[in-house]
Amino acid sequence: MNLEEMIERQNNHKETKWEVFKWEINYFFSNIHTNIRSVLEGIGNFWRFRSEIYHYRWWDHAFLHRTIRSRLNFMAENWKHAHYLDSEKEEKELKELVAMLDLIEKLEDDCTTESEKEIDQIYAEFGRRLFGIKDYVEEYDGKTYVKTHSAFRRLWD
């Protein structure tokens, strides 16, 4: 049988529900350690962010503020486990972003015209620092490399 016939036969084959079920069960048990870990991490995440989840209101901008702050703070606290060179820069950046959100929260309690303007400026700076495009200078083996990419992606790459 040649390759074209095999491909054609595969394309024409309709899987029964039983075959799909068997495949899913086999796949689940072949990755049981990963699946158990994923469920436990999900429960841990739910517990960690339960306050933000509980207080979710679609109309409330403060929810997004608190959620981003919690997530960035959690990342900053655990950034010491990062496994690449110069990760201290990202850790410092995360801590500064959390401090900016804390300052905004403090200014919102003042509720004056000047504090409203300052809040808008801090949010704009926060957005530039978290979502803006930046040049990163890295040195490896005595050579200097300049990489340009999103600051947001830098925290996950």
C-alpha positions in Angstrom: 0.0 0.0 0.0 1.4 3.4 -0.9 1.4 6.6 1.1 -1.5 8.2 -0.8 -3.7 5.2 -0.2 -2.9 5.2 3.5 -3.7 8.9 3.8 -6.9 8.5 1.8 -7.9 5.6 4.1 -7.2 7.6 7.2 -9.1 10.6 5.9 -12.2 8.4 5.1 -12.1 6.5 8.4 -14.9 7.7 10.7 -14.1 7.1 14.4 -16.8 5.6 16.4 -17.7 7.1 19.8 -16.3 4.0 21.4 -12.9 4.5 19.7 -12.8 8.1 20.8 -13.8 7.2 24.3 -11.1 4.5 24.5 -8.5 6.9 23.2 -9.5 9.6 25.7 -9.3 7.1 28.6 -5.9 5.8 27.5 -4.6 9.3 27.0 -5.9 10.4 30.5 -4.2 7.5 32.3 -1.0 7.8 30.3 -0.6 11.3 31.7 -2.1 10.6 35.1 0.8 12.3 37.0 0.4 15.5 34.9 -3.4 15.4 35.2 -3.3 15.1 39.0 -0.7 17.8 39.3 -2.8 20.1 37.1 -5.9 19.5 39.2 -4.0 20.2 42.4 -2.5 23.4 41.0 -6.0 24.5 39.8 -7.3 24.0 43.4 -4.3 25.9 44.7 -4.9 28.7 42.3 -8.6 28.9 43.1 -7.7 29.1 46.8 -5.0 31.7 46.2 -7.3 34.0 44.2 -10.5 33.1 45.9 -11.0 36.7 47.2 -10.7 38.2 43.7 -13.0 35.5 42.3 -15.6 36.0 45.0 -15.7 39.8 44.5 -15.9 39.7 40.7 -18.4 42.2 39.3 -18.4 42.8 35.6 -19.0 46.5 36.0 -16.3 47.1 38.6 -12.9 48.3 37.3 -11.4 47.7 40.7 -11.8 43.9 40.2 -9.4 44.1 37.2 -7.0 46.2 39.3 -7.0 43.8 42.2 -6.7 40.8 39.9 -3.7 42.2 38.1 -2.1 43.3 41.3 -2.6 39.8 42.9 -1.2 38.1 39.9 1.9 40.4 39.5 2.5 40.2 43.3 2.4 36.4 43.2 4.8 36.4 40.3 7.2 38.8 42.1 7.2 36.7 45.2 8.0 33.6 43.2 10.4 35.1 40.7 13.4 33.9 42.7 12.7 30.5 41.1 13.3 31.9 37.6 16.0 29.9 35.8 17.6 32.3 33.4 20.2 35.1 33.4 19.3 38.5 34.5 15.9 37.4 35.9 16.5 39.9 38.7 15.6 42.7 36.3 12.2 41.2 35.8 11.7 40.6 39.5 12.5 44.3 40.2 10.1 45.4 37.4 7.3 43.2 38.9 7.8 44.7 42.3 7.8 48.2 40.9 4.5 47.5 39.0 2.9 46.2 42.2 4.1 49.3 44.0 2.5 51.4 41.2 -0.8 49.6 41.7 -0.6 50.1 45.5 0.0 53.8 45.0 -3.0 54.0 42.7 -5.1 52.3 45.4 -3.8 54.8 48.0 -4.6 57.8 45.8 -8.1 56.5 45.1 -8.8 56.8 48.8 -7.9 60.5 48.7 -10.4 61.2 45.9 -9.3 64.7 44.9 -9.0 66.3 41.4 -5.2 66.2 41.6 -5.2 62.6 42.7 -7.5 61.6 39.8 -5.1 63.2 37.3 -2.1 61.4 39.0 -4.0 58.1 39.0 -4.5 58.4 35.2 -0.8 59.2 34.7 0.3 56.3 36.8 -2.1 53.9 34.9 -0.6 55.2 31.6 3.0 54.6 32.9 1.9 51.2 34.2 0.5 50.3 30.8 3.7 51.4 29.0 5.9 49.4 31.4 3.8 46.3 31.3 2.6 46.2 27.7 5.0 48.5 25.9 7.8 47.5 23.5 11.2 47.5 25.0 14.8 46.9 23.9 16.6 44.3 26.0 20.4 44.2 26.0 21.8 40.8 26.7 25.4 39.6 26.7 26.5 36.1 26.0 30.0 34.8 25.3 31.3 38.3 25.2 28.8 39.5 22.5 26.1 42.0 23.1 22.6 41.3 21.7 19.7 43.7 21.5 16.3 42.2 21.5 13.1 44.2 20.9 9.9 42.7 22.1 6.9 43.3 24.4 7.6 43.8 28.0 4.5 41.7 28.8 5.9 38.7 26.9 9.2 39.1 28.6 7.6 38.1 31.9 6.6 34.7 30.4 9.4 34.0 27.9 
